[in-house]
Amino acid sequence: MAPSRRDIQLTRITGHSLGSSDAENEEMEGVRLLDSYDDDEENAHFLSKIEGGSGDSVLKKIQVGITGMTCAACSNAVEGALMSVNGVFKASVALLQNRADVVFDPNLIKEEDIKEAIEDAGFEAEILADPVTAGTKTTLVGQFTIGGMTCAACVNSVEGILKDLPGVKRAVVALATSLGEVEYDPNLINKDDIITAIEDAGFEGSLVQSNQQDKLLLRVDGVLNELDAQVLEGILTRLNGVRQFRVDSLSGELDVVFDPEVVNSRTLVDDIEGEGYGKFKLRVMSPYERLTSKDTGEASKMFRRFICSLSLAIPLFCIQVICPYIAALNNVLVWRCGPFMMSDWFKWGLVSIIQFVIGKRFYVAAWRALRNGSTNMDVLVALGTSASYFYSVGALLYGAVTGFWSPTYFDASAMLITFVLLGKYLESLAKGKTSDAMKKLVQLTPATAVLLIEGKGREKFVGEREIDALLIQPGDSLKVVPGGKIPADGVVVWGSSYVNESMVTGESVPVSKEVGSPVIGGTINTHGALHIKATKVGSDAVLSQIISLVETAQMSKAPIQQFADYVASIFVPVVVTLSLITLVGWSIAGAVGGYPEEWIPENGTHFVFSLMFSISVVVIACPCALGLATPTAVMVATGVGATNGVLIKGGDALEKAHKLKYIIFDKTGTLTQGKATVTTAKVFSEMDRGEFLTLVASAEASSEHPLAKAIVDYASQFHSTDESAEDGRESQNSGWLLDTSDFSALPGKGIQCLVNNRMILVGNRKLMSENSITIPDHVDKFVGELEESARTGVIVAYNSELVGVMGIADPLKREAPMVVELLRRMGVRSIMVTGDNWRTARAVAKEVGIEDVRAEVMPAGKAEVVRSLQKDGSTVGMVGDGINDSPALAAADVGMAIGAGTDVAIEAADYVLMRNNLEDVIIAIDLSRKTLTRIRMNYVFAMAYNVVSIPIAAGVFFPLLRVQLPPWAAGACMALSSVSVVCSSLLLRRYKKPSLNTIMANE
């Protein structure tokens, strides 16, 4: 028999060495959107020798925090200083993270020696927590549904309680999604403790998912009764590798925690189905599937409550309004039974059910909120309905004792609860619409995949079988039929086709795929059959990372949300105070004759007259609308951005982009296509052209710069053999490239190395000048002509003599001039910052329409340009794609990384432009502006609603209009106000990217 649900700890099992999968998980923690991750044999070799692993020698790994690094040269200096220390086996310095990972032999060197080596290099160092030791104390990130939140006060209450729990590192709660993300130490607290804390705060809580790599959530068909559940539990108990499990026979769900070193997920599912002899059919449930079902369940639950309340409120309405005009029914209702008439008994009974059975949730939530020192909408509803109900009960009892029968207001309490439930139901439906973009992303991945069964010997594949797409493992061979969705990220190993990647990248034109081409999970194969080899699955896949990024952005709070949080913290106490002032004010005015007696209802009193105003004030005030104003707009906007190929990393980035004053563009790969080609190769010596190209290509073969690749490709085509032309491939480099040594890349200048023991320099004028290479006038003129025609002139010197020049062109992106013009009309000034020479930079800038140019700027200098523009308080954006752009992307207020750029650039940016299209810069800014406008409109509407409705409810205009707002009508207004704010945010779903014509029309 499996342990009870409370006894199960679905947490990471600790204590494994870093040679296990836990080590792999630790390495993967730093990998983000679109990162590539490849196994490194050298890393594996070192990790196997770290404390706790196997091996003759025991190495130790530490992390060191470093302060003062500003550029790649700094990180190289630190790395060099560390590697020069005897006993250091490996040092890896991360510039952006200001951190170094150092693997060393503790028998040869101490941690303090490593710290001193860094400080001797001119930087400040601090030894951080030992990552190996921390491996047994790794934190988990769990996502929990939190039901019952109604306003920002609820969010603040839950966040505060979660953050105070022991072992909780971070807690973020989102009202729009009813989700909470909690980072916690599983050794100090478990998910059940977190759920209990949420429930003790007055809300409903359950775990949706966590970042565990060894857990499966399965839907089981075949569990019809308790006996079937016991059979399934017996199977799970016997299986090797199963650590813990929980069977829920009512929902048909199975949670399994397993040891990935003993069994993998697909084998586990196969074993369970096999042991059950086909009785049980298992299907892996996506966490998002559970989340969607919970959203639907919340709306259904609220709808049932509303229907129940309405079914009891309708008879109340009939008794009050219709029955007095039907003689037969009226005779029954006025018949006295005991101290009261039958109508009083009916109304008291019906309202009691509505008040304390259907409306129980308001009392429970209000009590727990007050117990935790906070207030929310439930407190207002409980106060208003209780005042109406208990006054009516008191009036009945007072009439039974004294014979003076005052009017009762049971119907006000019943109608108030009914309308509030209606509003919450409509709100839940509207909030569900805000996550439609996320649901569409989740649905891109196919439910199943065709796995090719590999054979032995000459037979590559001996069959195929259909498996759950969530059970795909790296290395699996999969078949994708025409028209089918690609089930996982991978590489084509057989066939050719065109794949529609628009749902992920936004690019509408299908992309050609051949053997060796990468494919993205969720995209559609439009033409021929393909065999692919899965490389990234689960959370490592591009689509999963996009979903995770959008989800994280929706969880984040925009700075403008702070206003709503502050208002929410004082809203309920202020409203209750205003309600008491209303009650006392009208009562005193009545007592001193401040208004005529005919204002008072028949058989009424001054107190009853005042109480109705007071109750209306309590129930018409709505903190929900304020709380939903920002998160719903951010949620819709991030989803809209994702569908347009713009990934937004948080509400902060979304808010900042609307006030951009400057946009800095990198040149190569950003404004240009990044596909440099050699247009000219001129020799200025007696050297043969082929020899010249061989020398230059041999030197550039070790460089990763786009210009270097263009040079190597050009030389490769020159040296192509007939055989390579026949098979359509370039010749092998080993056939003609020369051996090089002492290669050195010089940022902003070029490269240098030794070929045939002679120095070769390939770069710009600055490199030649520093090495005393004279540039003749005719060569300088030739290079100038190249640069003035927007081509980069690359000068080559060999054995201290200038031997030739190569002209390289990188075509502009066709949309670049239009984007610059659009930005100008939007009031954003474009600046180009590049490491290229001034002539080429000016030529490119002129062609694209940029007036402000900064050329020959080193990577660290780009960040300095950003800071110089920020000095006057301006908001600065940076658009780039390369490693050398990452410092500027990080320094900018809003960093935008081209999706086809490097992983480091994407990591440093606030926006990721998936389509590699500059038009997405316009979308990012325009969407930010429209979102902020929508948020402000939501706030204005919510505040105006409360500012106008509270005085009306308090009777300020009653002397003029003679109109009193009944409590039930006030409740209806309160319920619908939050619905209207959510619907206002939903208008962002109609967003259309701007064009030049629309922007000109709005000027």
N, C-alpha and C positions, 0 to 999 in steps of 0.2 A: 504494500500500500504506500502510495506516495505521501510525503509530508503534507500538512495542511497548507492552505494558501498563505497564511501568515508566517509559517515557518520557512518558506522558501525565500532564499536570498538570491535574487537574480543579479548578482554582481560579479565582477571580474575575480577569478581565483588568482591569488598572488603567490609569490614565492618561487616562480619559475626563473630560470636563468635567462640571460639575454640572448642566448642561442636559440630560444624557443620563439614561438609566434608572437609572444608578448614584446620581444625586442623589435620585431618587424612592425608591430602596431605602434611602438614608441617612435620608430623612425618615420612612420607615416603621419604622425600627428602634425608635423610641420608642413605637410604637403597640401596645397590648396588648389583652387580652381585652375584647371588646365595644366597642372604640374605634371611632369613626366617623372616616373620613378623606376629606376632600373636597379637590379641587384648588382652590387659591387663586390667582387671576390675579395678585394683587399679589405674592405670594411668587414666582410664576414670573417676574414682571417683574424682581424684585430678583435672583433666582438667575441670570438670564440675563446680569447685569452683574457678577457676582462673578468674581474672578480666574480666568482660564481659560475664561470664557464669552465670548460675543460682545457687542458694544455699543460705543458711543463712549466712555462713561465706565466706568472700572474701579472697582468697589466691592469691599470686603473684608468678610468675615464672621468674627467671632471669638466665642468662648465665654468668659464670665467667671464664675468661681466667687464666690458672695456669701455671707458669713457674717453672721448677726444678724437675718435676716428671720423674723418670727414669725406674720404674718397677711397677709391680702390688702391691707391698708392699706400695709404695708411694701413689698410688691411693686409696688403702684401708685406709691409714692413713688420707688422706684428707677427704674421705667419713665419717670416724669415727668422725673426728673433727667437721664436719658440722652437723652430726646427733646428736651430744651432745649439740648443741646450742638450747636453749629453743625457740620454735617458728618455727623451721625448720621441715617441715612435710616429705620432701623427698629430697634426694641428690643422684645424679647419676654422677659419675666421669668417663670421657673417657680419658684413658691414652694416646692413640695415637693422639687424637685431642687436648690434653692439655686443656681440658675444663670440666666444671661441670655445670649441670643443677640443680638448686635449687628451690624447691617449699616451700614457707614460708608464715607466717601470718604477714603482715606489721604492724598489731596492736601490735605485741609482739616484733618484731625485725626489725632493719633497714638493708639496703644493706651494709652499712659500717661495721656493726657487722659481717656479713658473710665474708667480705673481711679480717677483722682482725682475725677471727677464722682460716682462711687458712694460713695467715702469721704467726700466733702463732704456727702452725704445722710445720713451717720451709720452706714454699714455698712463691713465689711471686704471687699476685693475682691482677686481673683487671676486673672490672665490664664491661661486654659487653652489646651490645644493647638489650633491653628488647624484647624477642621473641614474647611476647603477643602483644605488641604495633606494633612490626614489622610485625605481621600477617596481618595488614591492608595495609602494604607497601611491600608485598612480590614481589619478582622479577620473571619475566617470562624468559624462555629461548626459543627463537624463532630461527627456521632454515629457511634461505632464499636462494633461488636460485639467483645467480648473473651471468647473461649472458653477454658475450662480453669480459671477461678477457682473455688476451693473454700471459701475462708474469708476472714475480715476481713484476715488477713495478706496474702493475695493482692491484695486491694483496695488496702491501704496501699502495697504494693510497686509496683503499676502506677501509682497516683496519684503517688507520689514520682518515678518515672522520667519520667512525662509532664510534670510540673511543672518538671523540670530541663532539658527540651528548649529550645533557643534559639527564641524566637518564640512560645512557648506562654504565653498570658496566664492561662488558667484550665483546670483539669482536674478533673472529678468522675467517679468510677467507682461504679457500683451493682452490688452482688453479685447481688441478686434478679433483675435484668433482664439481667445480663451485658452491660451497656452502659457506654460511657464517653463523656462529652460534653467536647469539647476546643475551647476558643477560641484561635485561633492567627493569626499574621500570615503570610499566604500569600507575602509577599516574603522571609521568613526560613526558612520551613519549609513543606513540602507534606504532603498526606495520606499519601503513600507513606512519608515519613520517620517519620510517627507510627505507621503500621502496622508498620514495621520495628522501631521501639522497643518496641512491644507484643510482637512475636514474639521479640525478643532477651531480653525479660523472662521468656520461657517460656510465652507464651500465644498463642492464635490471634487474629488481628485482621483486620478488614475494615471498610470504610466503608459505613455504612447510608444516611446522608443528610447534607446540609449546607444552610446557609441561602442558597445561591446561587440567584439568580432566573433564571439563564440556562443551566440544565442540565436535560436530560431523561434519564430512565432508561426504556428501552423493551424490551418483550418482542417478539421478532421470530419470526414463523412463516414458514417457507420457506427457512431456512438449513439445508440438509441435509448439506452437505459444505464442504470448504475452498474450492472453486470458487465456491460461492454466497456465501461470506463475502467473497471477493475482488470479486465483482460488487457487493455492497452497499458495500464500501469505495470502489469506483470511483464509485458514485453519490454518496456522501457527500463525496468529494473535489471533485466538480464543483459541488456546491450552494453558492450564495452564502449567506454568513452563518454557515457551519459553521466553528467555530474548531478544535475538537479532537473526536476520537471514539475509541471503543474497541469493537471487535466481539469478543464471546466466542462462538465458534461452538459450543462444548460446551453452554453453558447457554442459548444463544439470547438473550442480553442485549446491549443496545446502549446505551452511554453517549455522549451528545452534548452538547457545550458549544457554544452558538451566540450570535450577536450579536443581542440583542433589538431593536436599532435597524434591523437589516436584514431579519430574518425572525422571525415569531412561532412559537410551538410548534405550533399547528394547521397552519399553512402548511407548516412543515418536515415534519411527518408526511405531509401530502398529497403533497408533492413527492417524498418518498422512495418512497411507494407508486406514484405516477404514473410516476416514472422506471424503476421495476422492472416496469412493465406488469402489475401485479397479482400478480407472483410473491411479493412480500413483504407480509405483513399485520402491521401494527404495533399494539401496545397499550401505553399508558402504564402503568408499574408504580408504584404508590404505595410510598414508602419503608417504610411499615408492612407492606406485603405482603411485601417482601423480609425484613423483620424476622421476620414470622410464619413464613416459610419456613425461616429460619435456626433459629428455635426448634424447629420440627419436625425439621429436619435434625440438630440437636444430639441430640435424643432418639433419633432413628433410629440415629445413629452409635454412641451409647452402648449401645443395644440390640444392635446387631451385634457389638460387642466383647464384651458379656456372653454372647451366644449362642456365640461362638467359644470363649471361655474355659470356658463350661459344657460344651461338647461335648468338650473335652479333659480337664476335671476329672472328668467322669463315668467314663471309663475308669480314671482314677487311683483313684477310689473303689471301683470294681469290683475292681481288682487288690488293693487293700488289705483290702477287707471281704468280697467275695463269692467271688472266685476260689479262695481257700484251701479252700473247702468243696466245690469242684467238682474231682474228682480229675484229669480229663483236662487241664483248664486249669492246675491247680496244678502238674502234672508239667512243663508247658512253662515255667511261670514260675520254677520252682526249678532248671531246667536251667542249668548254668553255661556261660557264653559268655565266654571270656577270664577276666579277674580277677573279673567280677561275674556275678550271676545275671541271667537274662533280665528278671525283674521290676524289678531295679535299672536296667537299660538302658531299659526302657519308661518307668519313672517319671522318670528323668533327662531323657530326650528330650522327653516330654510337658510336663514342668514348665519346661524351658528355653524352649520355644515360648511358653508362657504368660508366663514371667518377662520375656523379652527381646523378644518380638515384640508380643504383646497388651499387656503391661505396660510397653512402651517409653515411653509417655507419662508415666508416673510418674517415670522416671529423667530424662527430658529436662526436665520441669518442675521437678523437685527440683534438678537441677544449675543451671539458670538462676536459680532463686530464691536458691540459696546464692551464686551468682556476684554477684548484686545485693545481697547482704547481708541477705536476709530468709529466713524459714522459713515453711513452710505444711504442709498436710495431705499433699501429695505427698512431702515429706521423711520424714514418719513412715511412710507406706506403703512407700517405697523402703527405708528402714532395716529395717523389720520383715520384709518379704519377702526382702530380701537376706541378712539374718542367718539366716533359716530355710533359704534355698536354699544359701548357701555353707557353712553348717555341714553340711548333708546331703552336699554334694559332698566336703567334707573328711572326713566320717565314712567315705564309700565308699573314698576314696583311702587313708585310714589303715588301714582293714580290709584292703585289697588288699596293703598293705606289711607289716602286723604280724600279720594273721590275727585281730585282735580286732574283731568287727563290732558297732558301736554302731547303735542305731536311727536311721533317717533320718526327716526331717520334710518331704519334698517336698510331701506332700499339704497341709501347713499353708500353704505359700507359694501353691499353686495355688488352694486354697479361699479364702484371704484375698483374692487379686486378684479372684476371681469374685464374692465377696460385695460387695467395694467397688464393682465395676462395676455390680452389681445396685442397690446403694444410689444410685449416681450416676444411673442410669437412672430409678429411681423419683423421685428428687429433681428431675430435669429435667422429668418429667411433672407433678409437683406445682407446681413453679415456673411452668410454663406456665399452670396454672389461675389463678395469682395475677394474670395479665394479661388474664383473660377480659373484664373490664369495658372495658379499653382496646380490645380486639379488637371488642367490640360497638359501641363508638363509631365505630371506623374503618369498620365494615360498614354504618353508617347511610347513608353517601353512596352513591347509585346508581352503577353502573359506567358507564352510558351516559346520554346526554341527547338529546332531540329538538331540533335547531337549526332555527329558522325562517329560511328564506332570504329576505332582503328584496329586493323588486323595485324597479323604477324607475317614476317617474310616479305614477299613481293606485293602482297595485297595490302594496299594502303588503307582502304576502308572496306569493311565487310558488312556494314549495315548502318541503319540509322534508327533513332528513337526520339520521341517527343518528350521533352523534360520541361519542368517549370523554369522560366527565365531567371528566377531568383536563385536557382541552384547551379547556374553556370559558374565554372571555375576557370582561372587563368590557364591558358594552354589548351582549352577545349577547342575542337574543330567543329564548326557549325555550318549548316547549310542555310542559305537565304534564297528563297525562290523569288522570281519577278513579282513585284507588287507587294512583297512582304517587308516587314520592318526588321531592321538589323537589331538583334537582341542584346549586343554588348559591344563595347569598344574593342577594336581588334585590327588585324591586318589581313588583307586579301591574299590568300594562298593559291587560289585557282579561280579562273573565270575573269570576265570583264563586264562592266555595266556602267550605268549612270545612276548616281544616288542623289535624291532630293534631300538636302540638308537644311532647308529653309526653316524647319521647325526648331532647329537648334541654333544655327548661325544667322538666320534671317536672309540668307542668300537664295534668291528665287531660282537661279539657273542651276539645273542638275550638274553635279560634278562627276567627271569621268573617273572610274576606278579600275585599276588593273592590278596584276600581281605585285605585291609590295606596297600598295596604297593603303593608308590608314582609313578606317571607317569609324563612325560615331554611333553608339547605341541609340535607338529611337528614330534614326533616319530611315527613309524609304528607298528600297531598291526598285528602280523603275523599269529596268530592261532585262538583262540576262541573269542567269543563276550565278551565285557566288559561293565559294567556300572561304570562310574566314577563320582565323585563329584568334581566340579571345585573349586580350592582353590586360584589360582593366575591367573589373566587375564590381558590383555593389557600390559602396561609397566612393570608390576610386574612379568610377566612370565619369565622363564629362557631364552627362545629363544629371547624374546624382549630385555632382558638385554644383551645378547650376541651381538645382532645386534647393540644395542646402544653403547656397548663397542668398537666394531670394527669400528663403524662410528666415534666415538670420537677419536680413534687412527688415523684414516685416516684424520681427521681434524687437528690433531696436527702437529707441525713442528719439524723435527729433527734438532739438533744443527748444523749439516753440511749445513742446508738450509741457515744459516746466510751468507755464502759465496755468494750464488746466490742472496740473498736480497741486499747485498752490491754492487755486480756487476750491478744488475738491476738499482740501484739508480743512477749510473753514466754512464750506457751503452749508452743511446740515446744521451746525450750531447757529449760524446766522439766520437760517430759515426758521428754525424753532424759536429763536428770539423774536423774529418778526411776527410769527404766529401768536406768541404770548402778548406782544405789544398790541396786535390787532384785537385779541380777546379782551384785554384790559381796557384798551381805548374805547371800543364800542360799548363795553359794559358801563364804564364811567360816564360816557356821553348819554347813555340811556337813563342812568340814575339821576343825572342833573337836568334831564329834559332837553338834551342837546338835539334830539330829533323827534318828530311827531310819532304818536302812538300807533297811527295807522300803518306805519312801516312794519310793525311787528305782526307776524302771521297769527291767524286765529288760534286762540288758546295758547299762544306762545308767550315767551318771556324775553326780557332784555338779554338774559344770559344765553338762551337758546339762539336768539338772533345773532349775538356776538360769536357764539361757538361755531356756527355754520361758516362765518367768514374766516375764522381761525383755522378750521379744518381745511377749507379750500386753499388757504395759503400753504399749508403743509404739503398737500398732495399735488398742487400744481407746479411747485418748484421742481426742477429737473436737473440733477447733476450729471445724469447719463449723457445728455447731448454734448456737454462740454468734454466729458471723458472720451467720447467716440469721435470727436471732431478731427483730431490729428491721426490716431492709429488707423482708422478706416481709410483715410485719404492716402497715407503712406503705403498701406497694404495694397490698395488698388493700383497706385502709381508704380510700385516695384513690379507688380505683375504685368502691367502694361509695358513697362520698360523691357522686361524679359521677352515678351512676345515680339518686341521690335528690335531685339538683338542688343539691348543696352542693359547690362547687369549692374545694379546699384547695390553697394555694400552696406548701406545703412541710412537711417533717417537723417543723420547728421550731414552726410554727403548730399542727400537729396535737397536738404534745406539750403546748404551753402551755394550750390550751383546757380541759384536764381539771382544772386547778386554779384556774379562774376564781372569784373571790370577788364581784366586782361586774360588772354589765352596765349600761352607759349606753345609753339609747335616745334618739335624736332623736324629735321629735314629728311634724312635718309630713312625710308620705310614708313614715314608718317605722312609728310606732304608728297613724297615720291613713292613709287610702287615698290621700292626695295628690291627690284630685279635689275641690278646694274648690268650693263653690257659694255664690252670694249668696242669703241667705234674707230679708234685710231691707235696704231702702234708704229711709231717712227723711230728708226735707229739713227743716232748721230755719231756713229763711230764706224770703224771698218768691220765690226762684228757682223756675222751673218744673221739674218732675221730669225731663222730657226733657232740658232744658238742664243740669241737675245731672249726670245720667248721662253726657252727652256730654263735659262737662268732666273728670269723673273718668276715663272710658275713654280720652280723648285723652292724659291725663297718664300713665296706666298702660300704654299701648300700647307704650312703649319699654322696659318692664321685663320680665324673664324670670321673676319670682317667681310661684309657683303662685297666690297670692292675686290678683296683677295679672291673670293670665289669666282667673280667675273673674270679675273685675269687667268685663273687656272682653267676655267671652262674654255676661254678663248684659245689658250695655248694647246689645250687638249684637242680641240677641233682641228687645229693646224697640224697636230701630230697624229691625227686619226689614221689608222691603217685600213686597207681594203676590207680586211676581215671584220673589223668593228663596224664599218659602214654597212656591211651585209646584214649583220644581226641587229643593227639599229642602236648599238651601244658604243660608248666611248672606249677608247683603248685603255688598257690597264696602266695606271700611273707608273707602276714599277718598270715599265718598258722604256721610259724616256726621262723621267724626273731624276735629278741628281741628288746625292746625299748632302744634307746640310747639318750644321752644328752651331751651337751657341746662338740659337734663335732667341730673339727678344722683340716683343711688341712694345712700341713706344706710343702710348695714347696721345692722340692729337698730332702725331708726326708721321708715323709709318712703322716699318719694321726693319730690322737688321739681322744678319746672320752670316755664317761662313759657308761658301760654296767653293769646293776645291781649295780649301784653306785660304781663300781670299774673301775679304769683306764685301758684301753686297748690301746696298742701301736702297730701299724702295719707299718713297714717301713724298713729302711736300718740300717747299723751299726751306722751311725752318730746319728740317732734318739735314738737308744739304749744307746749310750755313753752319750748323753746329759741328759738322764733320769736315769743314773747310773744303767743300766741293764747289768749284767755281762753275757758275751757270752762264754760258756765253749769251750774248745779247740776242742772237737769232733763236736760240732755244727758249730764252725767257719770253720773247715775243710770241713764239709758237704756243707756249703754255698759256700765256695771257689770252690768246685768241680762243683757245679751248675753254677757258674759264668764263670768258665773256659770252660764250654760246651755251652757258649752263652745263658745261661738262667739266668733270674733275680731271686735272692734269696730274698724272703720277710720274714722278721723275725717278729714274733708275741710275744708280752709280755703282760701278764695279771696279774693284782694285784702285780706289781713290780717283776714278775718272768717270765723268758723266757719259753714259753710253746710249741712252734713249729715253723716250717719253711715251706714255700710254694715255689716251683720252678715254674716259669712262663716262657714259651717260646713264642717268637713272630717271626715266620718264616720270613726269608729274602724274599724280592720280587725277583722273578726268574731272572729279568733283571738287578738287581743291580750290580753284578760283571762285566757284559758286559759294562754297562754304565760307570763305573769307569775306565775301561780299555780304552774305547773310548775317554773319557775326557783326560786321560793321553796322548794318541796319538795325541790329538788335542792341546796339550800344556797347558791344564788346570789342576791344582793341586787340588785334592779332599781332603777335611778335614771333619771329623765327629765330631760334637759337641753334647753332650748329657748330660742329668742330671743323667743318670744311673751310676752305679759304674764302677771302672776302669777295673776290670776283665771282666765283661760282655762286656763293650765297646771294649776292646782290642780283645776279641774273635769274636765279630761281625765284627769289622774292618778287622781282619785277613781274615775272610771268604769272605768279600766283596772286599778286595784288597786295602784298604785305610791304608796308613802308618801313617799319622798325625791324632792323636786322642786327643780330649779334653773331659774328662769325669767329672762327678759330678759338672757340670756347671749350675748355677741358670739361670732363664730366662733373667735377666738383664745382666748376664755374657756373654750370647751368643752375645748380641749387642756389648759388650766390645771386644770380639774376632774379630768381624767384623772390629771394629775401629782400633784395633792393626794391622791388616793386611793392612788397608788402609793408614797407616802412611807413607809408602814409595811411595805412589802414585799409588799403585796397584788397579785394578778394581776387586771388590769382589762381588760374587753372593751368595745368600742364598736360599736353598730349604727347605721348611718346611710345616707343615700342622696344627699346633696347636696354641692355644692362646699364649702359652709360646714362640712361635717362632716369633710372630708379632713384638716385638721390634727389633729383628735381621733382619727381612724382611724389616722393614722400614729403618734401618740403612745401609743396604747393597746398593751398587750401582745398583744391579739388584736383586730384590726379586722375587722368583718363588714359588707360592703357589700351592700345590697339590689340584686339584679340589674337592676332597672329604673331604678336610680339613674344618676348622672352618671359619665362615664368617669373623672374625676379621683378620685371616691370609690372606684371599683372598683380603680383603680391603687394607691391608698394602703392598701387592705385586705389582710388575710391570708386571708379567706374571702370567696367570692362566693356569695350566696344567689340562685340563678338564678330561682326561682319567685316572687320578690317576696312570700314568705309567711313570717311570723314563726315558724312552727313549725319552720322550718329552723334557727333558732338553737338549738332544743332538740336537733335532730339533730346539729348541729355539736359541741355540748358532749358529748352522750351518746356519739357515735361516738368522740370523742377519749378519753373515759374508758374505753370498752370496748377501744379499741386499746392504750392504755397498760397496762390490766390484762392483755391478751393478751401484750404484749411482756414484761411482768414474769413472767408464767407461762412464757413461752418461755425466759427467762433462768434462772428457777428450775429448770426441767426440764433445760436444758443443763448448768448448773452441778452440779445434783444428780447427773445422769448421770455426769459426770466424777469428782465427789467419791466416788461409790459404786463406780463401775466400776473405777477405777484401783486402789484397795486390793484389790478382788476379784481383778483380773488379777495384782496383785503377790503374791498368795498370803497376804495377811494373815489370811484366815479359813481357810486350808488346814489348819492344825493342829486346828481344831474340826470342820470339815465334811468334810475329806478330799476336797474337790472342787477340781480344777485346771481353769481355763478355757483350753481349747486356743486357740492363736493364730487359727485360722480362725473359731472362735466369737466371739472378741474382735473380729475384723474385721467379722463380720456385725452385731454390736451397734453398732460404730462407724458402719457404713454406714446402718443404720436410724435412728440417733439424729437425724441431720439431716433425714431424711424425716419423722420424727414432728414436728419443730419446724415444718416447712413446712405439714404437715397441720393443725397447731394454728392457724397463722395463717389457713389457709383457712376455719376455722370462722367468721371474721368475715364471710364471704360470706352467712351466714345471718342477718345483722343485720336487725332490724326496728325501725323508729322507735318510740320510747316513747310511751305515752299516759298520761293522768292516772291511770287505774286501775292501770297497771303500776308507776308511780312510787310511788303510795300503798301498793301491796302490798309494795314493797321497803323502805319506811320502817321 
